[in-house]
Amino acid sequence: MLDTVLCLFLLRKTQKIGDKFMGFLGKLFGKKEEEKAASTPKVAVSKAATEKSIAPEKVGIDGNFDESGLAKRVAQALDDANISDNVGLWVAQKGSTVVLKYNEDAKEVLAKAEQIAKGVEGATGVETAPNS
């Protein structure tokens, strides 16, 4: 089975939800995913994967199957670490590998984003590449 590549562009323009500014998760996946993350306790990925027979990279923020689960959890981790989302940064998922594509303005946060992505449960590797 071929892995689906998820590649989403983070908007440079800050979007606001109510009194709160959206971070990576909201910009990548929308308000519903951000609300889901806010209302769901952190998921033990390996436990959810075992219990539900899901590949770890396909475990979503709520512990259920999600084709983009790893990418969403990386986006949430970037938000939790207060990484600036006001840069051109793409987050992609190829199986269990996270791909971070970036514009020049994102170089400042790239090393930190890579470190965070490596620490997300279910990620077996992280690739970085400049946007061409």
Solvent accessible surface area in square Angstrom, and as a share of the most:
residue,aa,sasa,rsa
1,M,213,0.95
2,L,165,0.82
3,D,81,0.42
4,T,80,0.47
5,V,84,0.48
6,L,36,0.18
7,C,63,0.38
8,L,49,0.24
9,F,78,0.32
10,L,0,0.00
11,L,76,0.38
12,R,138,0.50
13,K,157,0.67
14,T,54,0.31
15,Q,58,0.26
16,K,117,0.50
17,I,38,0.19
18,G,62,0.60
19,D,140,0.73
20,K,124,0.53
21,F,117,0.49
22,M,18,0.08
23,G,14,0.14
24,F,0,0.00
25,L,3,0.02
26,G,3,0.03
27,K,20,0.09
28,L,15,0.07
29,F,42,0.17
30,G,28,0.27
31,K,101,0.43
32,K,168,0.71
33,E,22,0.10
34,E,19,0.09
35,E,87,0.39
36,K,64,0.27
37,A,15,0.12
38,A,90,0.69
39,S,93,0.60
40,T,37,0.21
41,P,110,0.69
42,K,148,0.63
43,V,37,0.22
44,A,58,0.45
45,V,4,0.03
46,S,66,0.43
47,K,126,0.53
48,A,10,0.08
49,A,10,0.08
50,T,113,0.66
51,E,115,0.52
52,K,97,0.41
53,S,107,0.69
54,I,20,0.10
55,A,46,0.35
56,P,58,0.37
57,E,30,0.13
58,K,19,0.08
59,V,0,0.00
60,G,1,0.01
61,I,9,0.05
62,D,48,0.25
63,G,4,0.04
64,N,72,0.37
65,F,125,0.52
66,D,25,0.13
67,E,66,0.29
68,S,18,0.12
69,G,0,0.00
70,L,0,0.00
71,A,0,0.00
72,K,20,0.08
73,R,19,0.07
74,V,0,0.00
75,A,0,0.00
76,Q,28,0.12
77,A,23,0.18
78,L,0,0.00
79,D,40,0.21
80,D,85,0.44
81,A,40,0.31
82,N,136,0.70
83,I,19,0.10
84,S,49,0.32
85,D,19,0.10
86,N,77,0.39
87,V,15,0.09
88,G,0,0.00
89,L,0,0.00
90,W,37,0.13
91,V,1,0.00
92,A,3,0.03
93,Q,4,0.02
94,K,81,0.34
95,G,6,0.06
96,S,25,0.16
97,T,29,0.17
98,V,0,0.00
99,V,16,0.09
100,L,0,0.00
101,K,56,0.24
102,Y,25,0.10
103,N,43,0.22
104,E,129,0.58
105,D,52,0.27
106,A,0,0.00
107,K,108,0.46
108,E,161,0.72
109,V,18,0.11
110,L,21,0.11
111,A,78,0.60
112,K,97,0.41
113,A,0,0.00
114,E,48,0.21
115,Q,119,0.53
116,I,28,0.14
117,A,0,0.00
118,K,120,0.51
119,G,65,0.62
120,V,15,0.09
121,E,80,0.36
122,G,18,0.17
123,A,19,0.15
124,T,109,0.64
125,G,26,0.25
126,V,22,0.13
127,E,82,0.37
128,T,54,0.32
129,A,34,0.26
130,P,87,0.55
131,N,62,0.32
132,S,142,0.91
